[in-house]
Amino acid sequence: MKNILLGIVLVSGLIFTSCSQKETTEKETDIKKSKGVSFEKIADKLTATEFRKYGETSPTVVNTRFGDLSFTKGGFAGGYPTLETSEKLKNELNFQKACQAYIWAVPLVSYYNWFDAQKSFGAKDGGIVQYKTAIAKQGILTGNGTTPYAIMYADLMNTGPLVMEVPAGASAGIIDDMFQRAVMDFGVSGEDRGKGVKFIILAPGMEAPKSYDKKKFTIVQNTTRDVFVGIRALQPDPKESDAFLKKFKIYPFSEINNNPQTQFIVVDGKTPWGQWQEHGMAYWETVKQIVDHDIFSEREGYVLAMLQSLGIEKGKPFNPTPEMKKMLKEAAVVGETMVKSITFDKPFRADDLYKGTHWDRLMVPAYNDKDGDIEQLYKRAAFTWEAVSRGKAYYLEMPGLGQQYRTGYKDADGNHFEGSRHYTLTMPANPPAKIFWSIVVYDVNTRTMILNETGIPIISGRTNPKQEADGSVVMHFSPEKPAGVEASNWIQTNPKESWFLYLRFYGPTERYFDETYPLEDVKLVK
């Protein structure tokens, strides 16, 4: 395992060799000023004799992307880095470690901030918080405008073994750790297949209660101290859905004989909130709180070592010097920009795009971040920057089941969407969805549903947009409603910000999977 983890760190270093790469023109200027040789001139593939001799003849000054590296007698191969060069490299190494640690912490910070928000709503450990309206869901990363959410967080070290009773019936839900890795599914998408199940959820290293009935309870060993539970009651009638949700019971096992009651809270949306990752030093302050609070497995050891060298260590004060603060803030800015880059211009697989379009696949790594022996660090960061939570059932690609996502960041010309411009999207007739389809607009800064003057971020098969004679639907995205366009076919964008789209197909059909449905790009009106 340690060799695998070391490999991840080495790959990280190869992918992002330096977070502080200079502009090409600046680098060329530095090379001209340099007294040394380019790193490209360093000899390689030497024989044993040549290798020994190179310790006497190698260059004493080598130019790199972050300046000259100077060496004592013997040069690059046979000399010491000068004290000045060593200091420069220490600073560069800290900066690179901070960028990588930023990327690693993206899912943790997102969930931790949501946990804090639920506490601000009055939720206790094990309390279920309901988000019914679009405005109530204003802080959820790429939340769905049509589906109610019910969310539970709990600190398992506070509750001890935690019981969750899932009633029989139409529900779908997930249990996640704080890295947003799926631990268990339940309901129609879980192993119980909607027949109901009773869980006892344990923190890492926590033992199951000796008195529990093995015939009644399924043990869930969570992989972090805090646990996330997402519940969807699938009854189409809101009143039936609420009544069904009240059948869920969550309580400490220690209270099993005391008629425990589950807390339910409904968010009204009046108070602005958000689970997004903060900018700058606020990000590192949250990371410090997480490192102090949570329990980490061996697979995280190398990143925790990076954080330790940056002054973020469990149980110890975080008092960075002014110089360290400056470096950490810059790393947060660069790290955030890197994550935005791999989110909104994904470099992973060419076949992620829907046939002939810019519609991307929502980049979800395996439910546990594993791809054989590889940890999908960058794919996880890309997904958890723009979205939130995972279940094992998310990976089912079967016609008629679940839902499928397509993400839109670019128009037909390959340019990102801007709020000051007018775009159209034509949804051809007979979309590949047994249940319905939806389009939701999100702003880039918060990755939440856009807050506009109309209060409407969504168009879907259930909002009754006007259809054309051929059954297609033409949607408009612009700061002002275009003349002659029905309000039901328009989403208002904010002229001073950028935005992106999620296209969802509920109950996707075979035409989606074989890409025979003629999905079109969003087009700029010129």
C-alpha positions as CSV (number, residue, x, y, z in Angstrom):
1,M,0.0,0.0,0.0
2,K,2.8,2.4,0.9
3,N,4.4,1.8,-2.5
4,I,1.1,2.6,-4.2
5,L,0.7,5.8,-2.2
6,L,4.3,6.8,-3.0
7,G,3.5,6.2,-6.6
8,I,0.5,8.5,-6.4
9,V,2.7,11.3,-5.0
10,L,5.4,10.8,-7.7
11,V,2.7,10.8,-10.4
12,S,1.3,14.0,-8.9
13,G,4.8,15.5,-9.2
14,L,5.1,14.5,-12.8
15,I,1.6,15.8,-13.7
16,F,2.1,19.1,-12.0
17,T,5.8,19.5,-12.0
18,S,5.6,23.1,-10.8
19,C,2.6,25.1,-9.7
20,S,4.5,28.3,-10.4
21,Q,5.3,27.9,-14.1
22,K,6.1,31.3,-15.6
23,E,4.7,32.7,-18.8
24,T,6.7,31.6,-21.9
25,T,8.0,35.1,-22.7
26,E,9.3,35.5,-19.1
27,K,11.0,32.1,-19.2
28,E,12.7,32.9,-22.5
29,T,14.0,36.2,-21.0
30,D,15.3,34.4,-18.0
31,I,17.1,31.8,-20.1
32,K,18.8,34.6,-22.1
33,K,20.0,36.2,-18.8
34,S,21.2,32.9,-17.3
35,K,24.9,32.2,-17.0
36,G,24.3,28.5,-17.1
37,V,22.9,26.0,-19.5
38,S,19.3,24.8,-20.1
39,F,18.2,21.7,-18.1
40,E,17.7,20.1,-21.6
41,K,21.6,20.0,-21.9
42,I,22.0,17.8,-18.9
43,A,23.6,14.5,-20.1
44,D,21.7,11.3,-19.7
45,K,22.1,7.6,-20.8
46,L,25.7,7.6,-19.6
47,T,28.0,4.6,-19.2
48,A,29.3,3.9,-15.7
49,T,32.6,5.5,-16.6
50,E,30.9,8.6,-18.2
51,F,28.6,8.9,-15.1
52,R,31.6,9.0,-12.8
53,K,33.4,11.6,-15.0
54,Y,30.3,13.7,-15.2
55,G,30.7,14.4,-11.4
56,E,33.7,16.6,-12.4
57,T,32.5,18.1,-15.7
58,S,28.7,18.8,-15.3
59,P,27.5,22.5,-15.4
60,T,27.5,24.5,-12.2
61,V,24.5,26.6,-13.3
62,V,21.4,25.0,-14.8
63,N,18.4,27.0,-16.0
64,T,14.9,25.7,-15.1
65,R,11.3,27.0,-15.2
66,F,11.8,28.7,-11.9
67,G,15.2,30.2,-12.4
68,D,18.9,29.2,-12.2
69,L,20.0,26.3,-10.0
70,S,23.6,26.8,-8.8
71,F,26.0,24.1,-7.6
72,T,29.4,23.8,-5.9
73,K,32.4,22.2,-7.5
74,G,31.4,19.2,-9.5
75,G,28.3,21.0,-10.8
76,F,24.8,19.5,-11.1
77,A,26.0,15.9,-10.9
78,G,29.0,16.1,-8.5
79,G,28.4,19.2,-6.4
80,Y,26.0,20.4,-3.7
81,P,23.2,22.8,-4.4
82,T,24.4,26.1,-3.2
83,L,22.7,27.5,0.0
84,E,20.8,30.0,-2.1
85,T,19.6,27.3,-4.5
86,S,18.6,25.0,-1.5
87,E,16.5,27.8,0.0
88,K,14.9,28.5,-3.4
89,L,14.1,24.7,-3.8
90,K,12.7,24.5,-0.2
91,N,10.2,27.3,-1.0
92,E,9.3,25.7,-4.4
93,L,8.8,22.3,-2.8
94,N,6.5,23.8,-0.1
95,F,4.5,25.5,-2.9
96,Q,4.2,22.3,-4.9
97,K,3.1,20.4,-1.8
98,A,0.5,23.0,-1.0
99,C,-1.0,22.8,-4.5
100,Q,-1.2,19.0,-4.3
101,A,-2.7,19.1,-0.8
102,Y,-5.2,21.7,-2.0
103,I,-6.4,19.3,-4.7
104,W,-6.6,16.3,-2.2
105,A,-8.7,18.3,0.3
106,V,-11.4,19.4,-2.2
107,P,-14.1,16.8,-1.3
108,L,-13.4,17.1,2.5
109,V,-13.8,20.9,2.6
110,S,-17.1,20.7,0.6
111,Y,-18.6,18.1,3.0
112,Y,-17.2,19.7,6.1
113,N,-18.8,23.1,5.1
114,W,-22.2,21.4,4.5
115,F,-21.9,19.7,7.9
116,D,-21.4,23.2,9.4
117,A,-24.3,24.6,7.5
118,Q,-26.6,21.8,8.9
119,K,-25.5,22.6,12.4
120,S,-26.4,26.3,11.7
121,F,-29.9,25.1,10.8
122,G,-30.2,23.5,14.2
123,A,-29.4,19.9,13.2
124,K,-27.9,17.6,15.7
125,D,-25.9,14.5,15.0
126,G,-28.3,12.1,13.3
127,G,-30.8,14.8,12.5
128,I,-32.4,14.8,9.0
129,V,-32.5,18.1,7.2
130,Q,-34.9,18.5,4.3
131,Y,-34.3,20.8,1.3
132,K,-37.6,21.0,-0.6
133,T,-37.4,24.2,-2.7
134,A,-34.9,25.6,-5.2
135,I,-34.1,28.5,-2.8
136,A,-33.6,26.1,0.1
137,K,-31.1,24.2,-2.0
138,Q,-29.2,27.4,-2.9
139,G,-26.0,26.2,-1.2
140,I,-25.8,22.7,-2.7
141,L,-23.1,22.1,-5.4
142,T,-25.0,21.5,-8.7
143,G,-28.2,20.7,-6.8
144,N,-31.2,19.3,-8.7
145,G,-34.0,21.9,-9.0
146,T,-36.7,19.3,-9.2
147,T,-35.9,16.7,-6.5
148,P,-36.3,17.2,-2.7
149,Y,-33.2,16.4,-0.7
150,A,-33.0,14.9,2.8
151,I,-29.5,14.9,4.3
152,M,-28.0,13.6,7.6
153,Y,-24.6,14.2,9.0
154,A,-23.2,12.7,12.2
155,D,-20.0,12.7,14.2
156,L,-19.7,9.0,15.0
157,M,-17.4,9.6,17.9
158,N,-20.1,11.7,19.5
159,T,-23.0,9.3,18.8
160,G,-21.2,6.0,19.2
161,P,-22.5,3.2,17.0
162,L,-25.4,4.8,15.0
163,V,-28.6,3.0,14.1
164,M,-30.3,3.9,10.8
165,E,-33.7,2.1,10.1
166,V,-34.6,2.3,6.4
167,P,-38.3,1.6,5.9
168,A,-39.6,-0.7,3.1
169,G,-40.8,1.3,0.2
170,A,-39.7,3.6,-2.7
171,S,-36.6,5.4,-1.6
172,A,-33.0,5.6,-2.8
173,G,-30.1,6.6,-0.6
174,I,-26.3,6.6,0.0
175,I,-23.9,6.5,2.9
176,D,-20.7,8.4,2.2
177,D,-17.5,9.0,4.1
178,M,-16.1,12.6,4.2
179,F,-14.0,12.0,1.0
180,Q,-17.4,11.6,-0.7
181,R,-16.6,7.9,-1.3
182,A,-19.6,5.6,-1.4
183,V,-19.7,3.2,1.6
184,M,-23.3,1.8,1.3
185,D,-26.4,2.2,-0.9
186,F,-29.9,1.5,0.4
187,G,-33.5,1.5,-0.9
188,V,-34.4,0.5,-4.4
189,S,-30.8,1.1,-5.5
190,G,-29.3,-0.8,-2.5
191,E,-28.9,-4.4,-1.6
192,D,-32.2,-4.4,0.2
193,R,-33.9,-3.4,-3.1
194,G,-36.5,-1.3,-1.3
195,K,-37.5,-4.0,1.2
196,G,-36.1,-2.1,4.1
197,V,-32.9,-2.6,6.2
198,K,-31.4,-1.7,9.6
199,F,-27.8,-0.5,9.7
200,I,-25.4,0.1,12.6
201,I,-22.8,2.6,11.3
202,L,-19.4,2.6,13.0
203,A,-16.4,5.0,12.9
204,P,-13.0,3.6,11.9
205,G,-11.8,1.2,14.6
206,M,-15.1,1.3,16.4
207,E,-16.4,-2.1,17.4
208,A,-20.0,-3.2,17.0
209,P,-22.1,-3.3,20.1
210,K,-21.8,-6.8,21.8
211,S,-25.6,-7.0,22.3
212,Y,-26.7,-6.2,18.8
213,D,-29.0,-8.7,17.0
214,K,-27.0,-10.0,14.0
215,K,-30.2,-11.2,12.3
216,K,-31.7,-7.7,12.3
217,F,-28.8,-5.3,11.7
218,T,-26.2,-4.9,9.0
219,I,-22.9,-3.4,10.1
220,V,-21.5,-0.5,8.1
221,Q,-17.9,0.4,8.8
222,N,-17.4,4.0,7.8
223,T,-13.9,5.1,6.7
224,T,-14.0,8.5,8.4
225,R,-15.2,9.8,11.7
226,D,-18.0,11.8,10.2
227,V,-20.7,10.2,8.1
228,F,-23.0,11.6,5.4
229,V,-26.3,10.1,4.5
230,G,-28.4,11.3,1.5
231,I,-32.0,10.2,1.2
232,R,-34.5,10.5,-1.6
233,A,-38.1,9.5,-1.0
234,L,-39.4,8.6,-4.5
235,Q,-43.1,9.0,-4.0
236,P,-44.3,11.5,-6.7
237,D,-46.8,13.2,-4.3
238,P,-45.0,15.6,-2.0
239,K,-47.3,14.8,1.0
240,E,-46.7,11.0,0.5
241,S,-43.0,11.7,0.2
242,D,-42.9,13.6,3.5
243,A,-44.9,11.0,5.3
244,F,-42.6,8.2,4.0
245,L,-39.5,10.1,5.0
246,K,-40.8,10.4,8.6
247,K,-40.5,6.6,8.8
248,F,-36.7,6.8,8.7
249,K,-35.2,6.5,12.2
250,I,-31.7,7.5,13.1
251,Y,-30.4,7.3,16.7
252,P,-27.5,6.1,18.8
253,F,-27.5,2.4,19.5
254,S,-27.2,3.3,23.2
255,E,-30.7,4.7,23.0
256,I,-32.3,1.7,21.4
257,N,-34.5,0.8,24.4
258,N,-35.5,4.4,25.2
259,N,-38.0,5.1,22.3
260,P,-35.5,7.5,20.5
261,Q,-36.9,10.2,18.2
262,T,-35.4,11.3,15.0
263,Q,-34.9,15.1,14.5
264,F,-36.4,16.5,11.3
265,I,-35.7,20.1,10.1
266,V,-37.0,21.8,6.9
267,V,-34.8,24.5,5.4
268,D,-36.8,27.6,4.4
269,G,-34.0,29.2,2.3
270,K,-34.2,32.6,3.9
271,T,-30.6,32.6,5.1
272,P,-27.9,32.5,2.5
273,W,-25.6,29.5,2.8
274,G,-23.2,27.5,0.8
275,Q,-21.1,24.3,1.0
276,W,-18.5,25.5,-1.6
277,Q,-14.8,25.6,-0.9
278,E,-13.6,29.0,0.4
279,H,-11.0,31.1,-1.5
280,G,-7.5,31.7,-0.1
281,M,-6.4,31.3,3.5
282,A,-9.9,30.4,4.6
283,Y,-9.5,27.1,2.7
284,W,-6.4,26.2,4.7
285,E,-8.1,27.1,8.0
286,T,-10.9,24.6,7.2
287,V,-8.3,22.0,6.2
288,K,-6.7,22.5,9.6
289,Q,-10.0,21.9,11.4
290,I,-10.6,18.8,9.4
291,V,-7.1,17.4,10.1
292,D,-7.6,18.0,13.8
293,H,-11.1,16.5,13.8
294,D,-11.2,13.5,11.5
295,I,-9.7,10.0,11.5
296,F,-7.5,9.1,8.4
297,S,-6.5,5.8,7.0
298,E,-3.0,4.9,5.9
299,R,-3.8,5.7,2.2
300,E,-3.8,9.4,3.2
301,G,-0.4,9.3,5.0
302,Y,1.7,11.0,2.4
303,V,-0.6,13.9,2.0
304,L,-0.8,14.4,5.7
305,A,3.0,14.5,5.7
306,M,2.9,17.3,3.1
307,L,0.4,19.2,5.3
308,Q,2.6,18.6,8.4
309,S,5.6,20.2,6.6
310,L,3.3,23.2,5.9
311,G,2.4,23.6,9.6
312,I,-1.0,21.8,9.5
313,E,-0.7,19.0,11.9
314,K,-3.2,17.2,14.1
315,G,-3.4,18.7,17.6
316,K,-0.8,21.3,17.1
317,P,-1.3,25.1,16.6
318,F,-1.4,26.4,13.1
319,N,0.7,29.7,13.2
320,P,2.2,30.3,9.8
321,T,4.7,33.1,9.4
322,P,3.8,36.0,7.1
323,E,6.0,34.4,4.4
324,M,4.2,31.1,4.8
325,K,0.8,32.7,4.8
326,K,1.7,34.5,1.5
327,M,2.9,31.2,0.0
328,L,-0.2,29.3,1.2
329,K,-2.6,31.9,-0.2
330,E,-0.9,31.9,-3.6
331,A,-1.0,28.0,-3.6
332,A,-4.7,28.2,-2.8
333,V,-5.3,30.5,-5.7
334,V,-3.2,28.4,-8.1
335,G,-4.6,25.1,-6.6
336,E,-8.2,26.4,-7.1
337,T,-7.4,27.4,-10.7
338,M,-5.9,24.0,-11.4
339,V,-9.0,22.3,-10.1
340,K,-11.2,24.6,-12.2
341,S,-9.1,23.7,-15.2
342,I,-9.5,19.9,-14.8
343,T,-13.2,20.4,-14.0
344,F,-14.2,22.7,-16.8
345,D,-11.7,21.5,-19.5
346,K,-11.3,17.9,-18.5
347,P,-8.0,16.3,-19.7
348,F,-8.9,12.7,-18.9
349,R,-10.6,10.8,-21.8
350,A,-11.6,11.9,-25.3
351,D,-14.6,9.5,-25.3
352,D,-16.2,11.4,-22.4
353,L,-17.8,13.8,-24.9
354,Y,-21.3,12.9,-26.3
355,K,-20.9,12.0,-30.0
356,G,-19.8,15.0,-32.0
357,T,-20.6,17.6,-29.3
358,H,-19.1,19.5,-26.3
359,W,-21.4,17.7,-23.9
360,D,-19.1,16.2,-21.3
361,R,-19.6,13.3,-19.0
362,L,-19.9,14.2,-15.3
363,M,-16.4,13.0,-14.3
364,V,-17.1,10.6,-11.5
365,P,-14.3,8.2,-10.6
366,A,-15.1,4.8,-9.1
367,Y,-17.2,5.0,-6.0
368,N,-14.2,4.4,-3.8
369,D,-11.7,6.4,-6.0
370,K,-9.9,3.2,-7.0
371,D,-8.9,2.2,-10.5
372,G,-7.0,-1.0,-9.9
373,D,-4.0,0.1,-7.9
374,I,-4.4,3.7,-8.9
375,E,-6.1,6.4,-6.7
376,Q,-8.1,8.7,-8.9
377,L,-7.0,11.8,-7.1
378,Y,-7.5,14.3,-9.9
379,K,-10.8,12.8,-11.2
380,R,-12.2,12.9,-7.7
381,A,-11.1,16.6,-7.3
382,A,-12.7,17.5,-10.6
383,F,-16.0,15.8,-9.7
384,T,-16.2,17.1,-6.1
385,W,-15.3,20.6,-7.2
386,E,-18.5,20.9,-9.2
387,A,-20.8,18.3,-7.6
388,V,-21.4,16.5,-4.4
389,S,-21.9,12.9,-3.1
390,R,-21.6,9.5,-4.7
391,G,-23.4,6.2,-4.4
392,K,-22.5,2.8,-5.9
393,A,-25.7,3.0,-8.0
394,Y,-24.4,6.1,-9.7
395,Y,-22.3,3.8,-11.8
396,L,-25.1,1.8,-13.2
397,E,-25.4,2.3,-17.0
398,M,-28.6,0.4,-17.7
399,P,-31.5,1.7,-19.9
400,G,-34.5,2.7,-17.8
401,L,-32.7,2.9,-14.5
402,G,-31.5,5.9,-12.5
403,Q,-30.3,9.0,-14.2
404,Q,-27.5,10.1,-16.5
405,Y,-25.8,13.5,-16.5
406,R,-24.2,15.5,-19.2
407,T,-22.3,18.7,-18.4
408,G,-22.1,21.7,-20.6
409,Y,-19.3,24.3,-20.2
410,K,-18.7,25.3,-23.9
411,D,-20.7,26.4,-26.9
412,A,-20.6,24.9,-30.3
413,D,-17.4,26.9,-31.1
414,G,-15.6,25.5,-28.0
415,N,-15.8,28.7,-26.0
416,H,-17.0,28.9,-22.3
417,F,-20.4,30.4,-21.5
418,E,-20.5,34.1,-20.4
419,G,-23.5,35.6,-18.7
420,S,-23.6,38.7,-20.9
421,R,-24.2,36.8,-24.1
422,H,-27.3,35.1,-25.7
423,Y,-27.2,31.4,-26.3
424,T,-29.8,28.8,-27.5
425,L,-30.1,25.1,-27.1
426,T,-32.5,23.0,-29.2
427,M,-33.6,19.8,-27.5
428,P,-34.8,17.5,-30.4
429,A,-38.1,15.7,-30.1
430,N,-38.4,12.5,-28.0
431,P,-35.5,13.0,-25.5
432,P,-34.0,9.7,-24.3
433,A,-35.7,9.7,-20.9
434,K,-38.6,7.5,-19.7
435,I,-39.4,9.8,-16.8
436,F,-38.3,13.3,-17.8
437,W,-35.3,15.5,-18.7
438,S,-34.0,18.7,-17.2
439,I,-31.6,21.6,-17.8
440,V,-30.2,23.5,-14.9
441,V,-27.9,26.6,-15.0
442,Y,-25.2,27.0,-12.4
443,D,-22.8,29.9,-11.8
444,V,-19.1,29.1,-11.9
445,N,-18.1,30.8,-8.7
446,T,-20.4,28.8,-6.3
447,R,-21.3,25.9,-8.6
448,T,-24.9,26.2,-7.2
449,M,-28.1,27.0,-9.1
450,I,-28.0,30.5,-10.5
451,L,-29.7,33.2,-8.4
452,N,-31.3,35.5,-10.9
453,E,-34.1,38.0,-10.9
454,T,-36.7,35.5,-12.1
455,G,-35.8,33.0,-9.5
456,I,-35.9,30.2,-12.1
457,P,-32.7,28.2,-12.9
458,I,-34.3,25.3,-14.6
459,I,-36.2,24.2,-17.7
460,S,-37.4,20.6,-17.9
461,G,-40.0,18.3,-19.4
462,R,-42.1,19.0,-16.3
463,T,-42.0,22.8,-16.6
464,N,-44.0,22.8,-19.8
465,P,-41.8,24.7,-22.2
466,K,-43.2,25.6,-25.6
467,Q,-42.6,23.0,-28.2
468,E,-41.9,23.6,-31.9
469,A,-44.0,21.9,-34.6
470,D,-41.6,19.0,-34.8
471,G,-41.7,18.4,-31.1
472,S,-38.4,20.0,-30.3
473,V,-37.8,22.5,-27.6
474,V,-35.7,25.7,-28.1
475,M,-34.2,27.1,-24.9
476,H,-32.6,30.5,-24.5
477,F,-30.0,31.7,-22.0
478,S,-29.4,35.4,-21.8
479,P,-29.5,38.4,-19.4
480,E,-32.7,39.7,-21.0
481,K,-35.6,37.7,-22.4
482,P,-35.3,37.8,-26.2
483,A,-38.3,39.3,-28.0
484,G,-41.0,36.7,-28.8
485,V,-39.6,34.0,-26.6
486,E,-41.9,32.3,-24.0
487,A,-40.8,32.8,-20.4
488,S,-41.0,29.0,-19.9
489,N,-38.2,28.6,-22.6
490,W,-35.8,31.1,-21.1
491,I,-33.3,31.1,-18.2
492,Q,-31.9,34.4,-17.2
493,T,-28.1,34.7,-16.8
494,N,-26.2,37.3,-14.9
495,P,-24.1,39.5,-17.2
496,K,-21.2,39.9,-14.8
497,E,-20.5,36.1,-14.3
498,S,-19.9,32.9,-16.2
499,W,-22.1,29.8,-16.0
500,F,-22.5,26.2,-17.0
501,L,-25.3,23.6,-17.6
502,Y,-26.2,20.2,-16.4
503,L,-28.5,18.1,-18.6
504,R,-30.2,15.2,-16.8
505,F,-32.0,12.2,-18.3
506,Y,-34.2,10.4,-15.7
507,G,-34.8,6.8,-16.7
508,P,-32.4,7.1,-19.7
509,T,-33.2,5.0,-22.7
510,E,-31.1,3.0,-25.1
511,R,-30.9,6.0,-27.4
512,Y,-28.8,7.8,-24.8
513,F,-26.3,5.0,-24.3
514,D,-25.8,4.3,-27.9
515,E,-25.7,8.0,-28.7
516,T,-28.2,7.8,-31.5
517,Y,-30.3,10.6,-30.0
518,P,-29.2,13.7,-31.9
519,L,-28.1,15.8,-28.9
520,E,-27.1,19.3,-30.1
521,D,-24.5,21.8,-28.8
522,V,-25.4,25.1,-27.1
523,K,-25.0,27.8,-29.8
524,L,-24.0,31.5,-29.4
525,V,-26.5,33.8,-31.1
526,K,-24.2,36.0,-33.2
